[in-house]
Amino acid sequence: MKIPPVKGTRDFYPPDMAVRNWLIDGWKKVSVRNGFEEYDGPIFEYLKMFQIKSGDEIVEQLFSFKDRGGRDLAIRPEITPTLARMVNQQINSLPKPIKWFSVPRLCRAERPQKGRLREFFQWNIDIIGVDDVLADAEVIFCALDYLRDVGLTPDDIVVKISSRKLLAAVLKEIGVPKESLDSLYALLDKKNKLPPETFEKMLNEQLPDSEMAGKIRAFMGLETISQIEEMFGRQEAFDEIVTLMDWLNRMGVGDYCKFDPSVVRGLAYYTGIVFEIYDKASELRAIGGGGRFDDLLKQFGGTDIPATGFGIGDCVLSILLEEKGLLKTRPQQLDYFVACVDESFRDAVIEVTMRLRSNCFASNFSYKAVKLSKQLKQASDQNAQKCIIIGEEFKDNQLLVKDMVAGEQKTIEVDKFFAELKSLV
Ligand code: HAM
């Protein structure tokens, strides 16, 4: 019986791992250079943790189950609730501000489609304990620091920025009752993902007042703060957006960023600046998104502490990088492959390999004393940088070392070879 992989999951063969490692190494490198520390949590949590404030959409996409003790658990669809729980647990002892990053494996029971799977990796950057919009600018900068690093330019991607505070103020101005806000956010977030007639139908169901619905539609289509001011009057949230844009310009990434009031975010916990990163051609789903979530830690039973951050998944990003010819790999390498000219040197092969390994050099050998040419082929298949060939000269305590990249080879005395290696370690 052949068992296929589950729909929406991926097998990572070594060449796929080489791509995944390149991507994730880049995320980690950029996180560290921006002053973030790595954390992680468990792959499953209590189901109720994801039901508190993530919003209906993510709750519907949960892989949940009961453990043998009858407890309701769920595989994490995002790591932000875990972050909130972990920070709350040690809030008094953690030095502030908290600048943490993580690269969790997440699961969402979505309908698999281009860029959306049921299992994926997500780079998370979060700053906790800073209510200044400078922190929002820094998280956006971090995302762009990475995206720029891998070669994406303002012609390839755009960060669309808006504010939940602004949206809430405009909706209040329009007359939308406060209790309808959460469900309305979730619907407005889907505006560009649903066929227009479906969106219209759902909007009319939620807001039977057609004048209100019309004003919301008009707001989402506006492009500048002054247009919003003209229609809805001066809003407090404007200042924050202007300051954010100013910081992003000063950080040198302003040309990637654009104010766009149609950005809402699907998750319910956002309270301030929100943003989403898209390919410029708008052909793919969002590369990533985030924003300010000042109430989440308190809602999780902790203190009142502000927070802001983002998540970028590996799926859309890989598709875009591949399309642009920017996707790279970090293949695993062997330092040495130890070969021999015939069977009589097999013991020596094992002895030399073990000495290399005990000196922390990645090394392999052939299980069978096949022809030397075949062993050299194995060496290059395994990406060996150098090959040690053991032959007659070993009887005089000599090794033949072949550089697989430069093609050069030299004979060296065994003890001298290991002494040189030790000095490298
Ligand atoms: P999110 O918008 O749900 O935000 O996800 C962020 C990114 O994760 C998406 O833009 C996408 O790249 C990726 N993603 C989401 N679902 C899938 C999927 N099914 N398959 C592949 N990729 C996916 C959050 O998760 C927030 N917790 C981010 C955050 C951190 N906000 C503040 N801090």
Residues whose N, C-alpha, C, O or C-beta is under 5 A from the ligand:
A	BS01	HAM	E78 I79 T80 R108 E110 G115 R116 L117 R118 F120 Q122 I125 A286 I287 G288 G289 G290 G291 G309 F310 G311 I312 G313 C315
